[in-house]
């Protein structure tokens, strides 16, 4: 992230923090109403929730995964 992008994010975050609780809720409802933003937020939440999980090699995952038959 560039310095300009970081500054923009900080300004936006400070403005968001300055909103009343009702305004924040209204903003988040509108944000979640848009499918692409909703999916982005869900993806971010999932990554954050699983961040501390240990990782494993893709090869191991693929070996354990059941094979699907293609039609």
Backbone as XML, in Angstrom:
<?xml version="1.0"?>
<chain id="A" units="angstrom">
  <residue number="1" name="UNK">
    <atom name="N" x="0.859" y="-1.167" z="0.000"/>
    <atom name="CA" x="0.000" y="0.000" z="0.000"/>
    <atom name="C" x="0.909" y="1.234" z="0.000"/>
  </residue>
  <residue number="2" name="UNK">
    <atom name="N" x="0.586" y="2.155" z="-0.856"/>
    <atom name="CA" x="1.381" y="3.378" z="-0.947"/>
    <atom name="C" x="1.061" y="4.298" z="0.227"/>
  </residue>
  <residue number="3" name="UNK">
    <atom name="N" x="1.900" y="5.265" z="0.411"/>
    <atom name="CA" x="1.686" y="6.248" z="1.477"/>
    <atom name="C" x="0.369" y="6.986" z="1.272"/>
  </residue>
  <residue number="4" name="UNK">
    <atom name="N" x="0.063" y="7.328" z="0.036"/>
    <atom name="CA" x="-1.189" y="8.022" z="-0.272"/>
    <atom name="C" x="-2.391" y="7.138" z="0.056"/>
  </residue>
  <residue number="5" name="UNK">
    <atom name="N" x="-2.318" y="5.869" z="-0.324"/>
    <atom name="CA" x="-3.416" y="4.949" z="-0.030"/>
    <atom name="C" x="-3.594" y="4.785" z="1.477"/>
  </residue>
  <residue number="6" name="UNK">
    <atom name="N" x="-2.471" y="4.659" z="2.180"/>
    <atom name="CA" x="-2.535" y="4.506" z="3.636"/>
    <atom name="C" x="-3.168" y="5.745" z="4.269"/>
  </residue>
  <residue number="7" name="UNK">
    <atom name="N" x="-2.788" y="6.920" z="3.810"/>
    <atom name="CA" x="-3.342" y="8.168" z="4.343"/>
    <atom name="C" x="-4.843" y="8.233" z="4.081"/>
  </residue>
  <residue number="8" name="UNK">
    <atom name="N" x="-5.269" y="7.835" z="2.902"/>
    <atom name="CA" x="-6.694" y="7.834" z="2.563"/>
    <atom name="C" x="-7.464" y="6.899" z="3.490"/>
  </residue>
  <residue number="9" name="UNK">
    <atom name="N" x="-6.910" y="5.727" z="3.727"/>
    <atom name="CA" x="-7.548" y="4.760" z="4.625"/>
    <atom name="C" x="-7.660" y="5.340" z="6.028"/>
  </residue>
  <residue number="10" name="UNK">
    <atom name="N" x="-6.603" y="5.970" z="6.512"/>
    <atom name="CA" x="-6.615" y="6.555" z="7.851"/>
    <atom name="C" x="-7.667" y="7.666" z="7.966"/>
  </residue>
  <residue number="11" name="UNK">
    <atom name="N" x="-7.788" y="8.494" z="6.943"/>
    <atom name="CA" x="-8.796" y="9.568" z="6.948"/>
    <atom name="C" x="-10.197" y="8.973" z="6.983"/>
  </residue>
  <residue number="12" name="UNK">
    <atom name="N" x="-10.419" y="7.961" z="6.150"/>
    <atom name="CA" x="-11.732" y="7.317" z="6.106"/>
    <atom name="C" x="-12.057" y="6.670" z="7.450"/>
  </residue>
  <residue number="13" name="UNK">
    <atom name="N" x="-11.087" y="5.982" z="8.036"/>
    <atom name="CA" x="-11.298" y="5.316" z="9.315"/>
    <atom name="C" x="-11.608" y="6.331" z="10.418"/>
  </residue>
  <residue number="14" name="UNK">
    <atom name="N" x="-10.893" y="7.422" z="10.434"/>
    <atom name="CA" x="-11.164" y="8.463" z="11.431"/>
    <atom name="C" x="-12.556" y="9.057" z="11.252"/>
  </residue>
  <residue number="15" name="UNK">
    <atom name="N" x="-12.977" y="9.253" z="10.008"/>
    <atom name="CA" x="-14.327" y="9.757" z="9.754"/>
    <atom name="C" x="-15.366" y="8.750" z="10.230"/>
  </residue>
  <residue number="16" name="UNK">
    <atom name="N" x="-15.132" y="7.463" z="9.974"/>
    <atom name="CA" x="-16.047" y="6.407" z="10.406"/>
    <atom name="C" x="-16.156" y="6.397" z="11.931"/>
  </residue>
  <residue number="17" name="UNK">
    <atom name="N" x="-15.017" y="6.511" z="12.596"/>
    <atom name="CA" x="-15.012" y="6.533" z="14.068"/>
    <atom name="C" x="-15.765" y="7.738" z="14.618"/>
  </residue>
  <residue number="18" name="UNK">
    <atom name="N" x="-15.825" y="8.815" z="13.862"/>
    <atom name="CA" x="-16.516" y="10.020" z="14.295"/>
    <atom name="C" x="-18.020" y="9.956" z="14.156"/>
  </residue>
  <residue number="19" name="UNK">
    <atom name="N" x="-18.524" y="8.939" z="13.500"/>
    <atom name="CA" x="-19.971" y="8.796" z="13.331"/>
    <atom name="C" x="-20.616" y="8.335" z="14.629"/>
  </residue>
  <residue number="20" name="UNK">
    <atom name="N" x="-21.894" y="8.636" z="14.760"/>
    <atom name="CA" x="-22.640" y="8.103" z="15.904"/>
    <atom name="C" x="-22.855" y="6.611" z="15.676"/>
  </residue>
  <residue number="21" name="UNK">
    <atom name="N" x="-23.256" y="5.917" z="16.713"/>
    <atom name="CA" x="-23.510" y="4.478" z="16.577"/>
    <atom name="C" x="-24.573" y="4.212" z="15.512"/>
  </residue>
  <residue number="22" name="UNK">
    <atom name="N" x="-25.613" y="4.996" z="15.499"/>
    <atom name="CA" x="-26.687" y="4.820" z="14.516"/>
    <atom name="C" x="-26.159" y="5.052" z="13.094"/>
  </residue>
  <residue number="23" name="UNK">
    <atom name="N" x="-25.314" y="6.060" z="12.923"/>
    <atom name="CA" x="-24.737" y="6.338" z="11.598"/>
    <atom name="C" x="-23.814" y="5.203" z="11.153"/>
  </residue>
  <residue number="24" name="UNK">
    <atom name="N" x="-23.022" y="4.680" z="12.086"/>
    <atom name="CA" x="-22.141" y="3.553" z="11.749"/>
    <atom name="C" x="-22.963" y="2.347" z="11.333"/>
  </residue>
  <residue number="25" name="UNK">
    <atom name="N" x="-24.022" y="2.063" z="12.066"/>
    <atom name="CA" x="-24.885" y="0.928" z="11.725"/>
    <atom name="C" x="-25.520" y="1.113" z="10.359"/>
  </residue>
  <residue number="26" name="UNK">
    <atom name="N" x="-25.989" y="2.317" z="10.081"/>
    <atom name="CA" x="-26.605" y="2.606" z="8.786"/>
    <atom name="C" x="-25.591" y="2.419" z="7.655"/>
  </residue>
  <residue number="27" name="UNK">
    <atom name="N" x="-24.389" y="2.930" z="7.875"/>
    <atom name="CA" x="-23.339" y="2.785" z="6.867"/>
    <atom name="C" x="-23.023" y="1.309" z="6.619"/>
  </residue>
  <residue number="28" name="UNK">
    <atom name="N" x="-22.857" y="0.542" z="7.693"/>
    <atom name="CA" x="-22.527" y="-0.875" z="7.545"/>
    <atom name="C" x="-23.660" y="-1.648" z="6.867"/>
  </residue>
  <residue number="29" name="UNK">
    <atom name="N" x="-24.895" y="-1.313" z="7.171"/>
    <atom name="CA" x="-26.034" y="-1.956" z="6.506"/>
    <atom name="C" x="-25.977" y="-1.703" z="4.998"/>
  </residue>
  <residue number="30" name="UNK">
    <atom name="N" x="-25.680" y="-0.455" z="4.618"/>
    <atom name="CA" x="-25.596" y="-0.132" z="3.194"/>
    <atom name="C" x="-24.421" y="-0.845" z="2.536"/>
  </residue>
  <residue number="31" name="UNK">
    <atom name="N" x="-23.329" y="-0.939" z="3.254"/>
    <atom name="CA" x="-22.154" y="-1.633" z="2.739"/>
    <atom name="C" x="-22.462" y="-3.114" z="2.525"/>
  </residue>
  <residue number="32" name="UNK">
    <atom name="N" x="-23.124" y="-3.720" z="3.494"/>
    <atom name="CA" x="-23.460" y="-5.140" z="3.400"/>
    <atom name="C" x="-24.547" y="-5.416" z="2.368"/>
  </residue>
  <residue number="33" name="UNK">
    <atom name="N" x="-25.318" y="-4.407" z="2.030"/>
    <atom name="CA" x="-26.384" y="-4.570" z="1.036"/>
    <atom name="C" x="-25.809" y="-4.846" z="-0.356"/>
  </residue>
  <residue number="34" name="UNK">
    <atom name="N" x="-24.601" y="-4.357" z="-0.617"/>
    <atom name="CA" x="-23.968" y="-4.572" z="-1.919"/>
    <atom name="C" x="-23.213" y="-5.895" z="-1.907"/>
  </residue>
  <residue number="35" name="UNK">
    <atom name="N" x="-23.584" y="-6.780" z="-2.815"/>
    <atom name="CA" x="-23.069" y="-8.152" z="-2.851"/>
    <atom name="C" x="-21.543" y="-8.221" z="-2.838"/>
  </residue>
  <residue number="36" name="UNK">
    <atom name="N" x="-20.870" y="-7.436" z="-3.656"/>
    <atom name="CA" x="-19.413" y="-7.546" z="-3.753"/>
    <atom name="C" x="-18.738" y="-7.104" z="-2.453"/>
  </residue>
  <residue number="37" name="UNK">
    <atom name="N" x="-19.257" y="-6.057" z="-1.827"/>
    <atom name="CA" x="-18.683" y="-5.617" z="-0.553"/>
    <atom name="C" x="-18.960" y="-6.636" z="0.542"/>
  </residue>
  <residue number="38" name="UNK">
    <atom name="N" x="-20.164" y="-7.192" z="0.531"/>
    <atom name="CA" x="-20.528" y="-8.197" z="1.526"/>
    <atom name="C" x="-19.586" y="-9.393" z="1.434"/>
  </residue>
  <residue number="39" name="UNK">
    <atom name="N" x="-19.327" y="-9.846" z="0.215"/>
    <atom name="CA" x="-18.435" y="-10.991" z="0.032"/>
    <atom name="C" x="-17.005" y="-10.651" z="0.467"/>
  </residue>
  <residue number="40" name="UNK">
    <atom name="N" x="-16.553" y="-9.443" z="0.151"/>
    <atom name="CA" x="-15.220" y="-9.016" z="0.592"/>
    <atom name="C" x="-15.120" y="-9.044" z="2.116"/>
  </residue>
  <residue number="41" name="UNK">
    <atom name="N" x="-16.135" y="-8.513" z="2.797"/>
    <atom name="CA" x="-16.120" y="-8.484" z="4.258"/>
    <atom name="C" x="-16.157" y="-9.892" z="4.850"/>
  </residue>
  <residue number="42" name="UNK">
    <atom name="N" x="-16.946" y="-10.769" z="4.259"/>
    <atom name="CA" x="-16.983" y="-12.152" z="4.735"/>
    <atom name="C" x="-15.642" y="-12.844" z="4.535"/>
  </residue>
  <residue number="43" name="UNK">
    <atom name="N" x="-15.011" y="-12.600" z="3.397"/>
    <atom name="CA" x="-13.700" y="-13.180" z="3.134"/>
    <atom name="C" x="-12.670" y="-12.690" z="4.149"/>
  </residue>
  <residue number="44" name="UNK">
    <atom name="N" x="-12.680" y="-11.388" z="4.411"/>
    <atom name="CA" x="-11.733" y="-10.814" z="5.376"/>
    <atom name="C" x="-11.982" y="-11.394" z="6.768"/>
  </residue>
  <residue number="45" name="UNK">
    <atom name="N" x="-13.241" y="-11.505" z="7.164"/>
    <atom name="CA" x="-13.570" y="-12.048" z="8.480"/>
    <atom name="C" x="-13.102" y="-13.497" z="8.598"/>
  </residue>
  <residue number="46" name="UNK">
    <atom name="N" x="-13.284" y="-14.275" z="7.546"/>
    <atom name="CA" x="-12.849" y="-15.669" z="7.565"/>
    <atom name="C" x="-11.340" y="-15.776" z="7.685"/>
  </residue>
  <residue number="47" name="UNK">
    <atom name="N" x="-10.621" y="-14.982" z="6.918"/>
    <atom name="CA" x="-9.156" y="-15.002" z="6.986"/>
    <atom name="C" x="-8.687" y="-14.613" z="8.391"/>
  </residue>
  <residue number="48" name="UNK">
    <atom name="N" x="-9.276" y="-13.565" z="8.947"/>
    <atom name="CA" x="-8.883" y="-13.125" z="10.288"/>
    <atom name="C" x="-9.185" y="-14.192" z="11.333"/>
  </residue>
  <residue number="49" name="UNK">
    <atom name="N" x="-10.336" y="-14.840" z="11.210"/>
    <atom name="CA" x="-10.719" y="-15.875" z="12.176"/>
    <atom name="C" x="-9.776" y="-17.077" z="12.114"/>
  </residue>
  <residue number="50" name="UNK">
    <atom name="N" x="-9.233" y="-17.363" z="10.939"/>
    <atom name="CA" x="-8.394" y="-18.551" z="10.768"/>
    <atom name="C" x="-6.905" y="-18.232" z="10.723"/>
  </residue>
  <residue number="51" name="UNK">
    <atom name="N" x="-6.544" y="-16.983" z="10.927"/>
    <atom name="CA" x="-5.160" y="-16.536" z="10.804"/>
    <atom name="C" x="-4.196" y="-17.316" z="11.704"/>
  </residue>
  <residue number="52" name="UNK">
    <atom name="N" x="-4.616" y="-17.674" z="12.889"/>
    <atom name="CA" x="-3.732" y="-18.351" z="13.844"/>
    <atom name="C" x="-3.674" y="-19.859" z="13.647"/>
  </residue>
  <residue number="53" name="UNK">
    <atom name="N" x="-4.482" y="-20.395" z="12.744"/>
    <atom name="CA" x="-4.437" y="-21.830" z="12.484"/>
    <atom name="C" x="-3.129" y="-22.184" z="11.787"/>
  </residue>
  <residue number="54" name="UNK">
    <atom name="N" x="-2.639" y="-23.344" z="12.097"/>
    <atom name="CA" x="-1.417" y="-23.763" z="11.420"/>
    <atom name="C" x="-1.745" y="-24.123" z="9.975"/>
  </residue>
  <residue number="55" name="UNK">
    <atom name="N" x="-0.784" y="-23.925" z="9.135"/>
    <atom name="CA" x="-1.004" y="-24.229" z="7.721"/>
    <atom name="C" x="-0.499" y="-25.635" z="7.428"/>
  </residue>
  <residue number="56" name="UNK">
    <atom name="N" x="-0.865" y="-26.126" z="6.272"/>
    <atom name="CA" x="-0.371" y="-27.433" z="5.839"/>
    <atom name="C" x="-0.159" y="-27.384" z="4.337"/>
  </residue>
  <residue number="57" name="UNK">
    <atom name="N" x="0.693" y="-28.233" z="3.848"/>
    <atom name="CA" x="0.981" y="-28.219" z="2.406"/>
    <atom name="C" x="-0.268" y="-28.529" z="1.577"/>
  </residue>
  <residue number="58" name="UNK">
    <atom name="N" x="-0.365" y="-27.857" z="0.445"/>
    <atom name="CA" x="-1.484" y="-28.090" z="-0.468"/>
    <atom name="C" x="-1.538" y="-29.554" z="-0.889"/>
  </residue>
  <residue number="59" name="UNK">
    <atom name="N" x="-0.398" y="-30.149" z="-1.106"/>
    <atom name="CA" x="-0.333" y="-31.552" z="-1.509"/>
    <atom name="C" x="-1.044" y="-32.450" z="-0.499"/>
  </residue>
  <residue number="60" name="UNK">
    <atom name="N" x="-0.837" y="-32.197" z="0.798"/>
    <atom name="CA" x="-1.500" y="-32.994" z="1.844"/>
    <atom name="C" x="-3.010" y="-32.811" z="1.795"/>
  </residue>
  <residue number="61" name="UNK">
    <atom name="N" x="-3.449" y="-31.566" z="1.632"/>
    <atom name="CA" x="-4.884" y="-31.290" z="1.550"/>
    <atom name="C" x="-5.506" y="-32.017" z="0.357"/>
  </residue>
  <residue number="62" name="UNK">
    <atom name="N" x="-4.858" y="-31.921" z="-0.790"/>
    <atom name="CA" x="-5.395" y="-32.555" z="-1.997"/>
    <atom name="C" x="-5.429" y="-34.067" z="-1.868"/>
  </residue>
  <residue number="63" name="UNK">
    <atom name="N" x="-4.460" y="-34.643" z="-1.173"/>
    <atom name="CA" x="-4.423" y="-36.094" z="-0.990"/>
    <atom name="C" x="-5.582" y="-36.570" z="-0.107"/>
  </residue>
  <residue number="64" name="UNK">
    <atom name="N" x="-5.979" y="-35.753" z="0.863"/>
    <atom name="CA" x="-7.067" y="-36.119" z="1.776"/>
    <atom name="C" x="-8.449" y="-35.828" z="1.208"/>
  </residue>
  <residue number="65" name="UNK">
    <atom name="N" x="-8.509" y="-34.948" z="0.264"/>
    <atom name="CA" x="-9.781" y="-34.511" z="-0.305"/>
    <atom name="C" x="-10.384" y="-35.624" z="-1.159"/>
  </residue>
  <residue number="66" name="UNK">
    <atom name="N" x="-11.683" y="-35.891" z="-0.973"/>
    <atom name="CA" x="-12.307" y="-36.936" z="-1.798"/>
    <atom name="C" x="-12.308" y="-36.530" z="-3.285"/>
  </residue>
  <residue number="67" name="UNK">
    <atom name="N" x="-12.075" y="-37.477" z="-4.109"/>
    <atom name="CA" x="-12.075" y="-37.207" z="-5.557"/>
    <atom name="C" x="-13.509" y="-37.091" z="-6.038"/>
  </residue>
  <residue number="68" name="UNK">
    <atom name="N" x="-13.720" y="-36.144" z="-6.955"/>
    <atom name="CA" x="-15.044" y="-35.959" z="-7.556"/>
    <atom name="C" x="-15.012" y="-36.554" z="-8.947"/>
  </residue>
  <residue number="69" name="UNK">
    <atom name="N" x="-16.099" y="-37.175" z="-9.307"/>
    <atom name="CA" x="-16.171" y="-37.702" z="-10.670"/>
    <atom name="C" x="-16.662" y="-36.603" z="-11.595"/>
  </residue>
  <residue number="70" name="UNK">
    <atom name="N" x="-16.052" y="-36.508" z="-12.744"/>
    <atom name="CA" x="-16.464" y="-35.518" z="-13.738"/>
    <atom name="C" x="-17.417" y="-36.167" z="-14.728"/>
  </residue>
  <residue number="71" name="UNK">
    <atom name="N" x="-18.435" y="-35.452" z="-15.114"/>
    <atom name="CA" x="-19.428" y="-36.000" z="-16.054"/>
    <atom name="C" x="-19.057" y="-35.677" z="-17.459"/>
  </residue>
</chain>
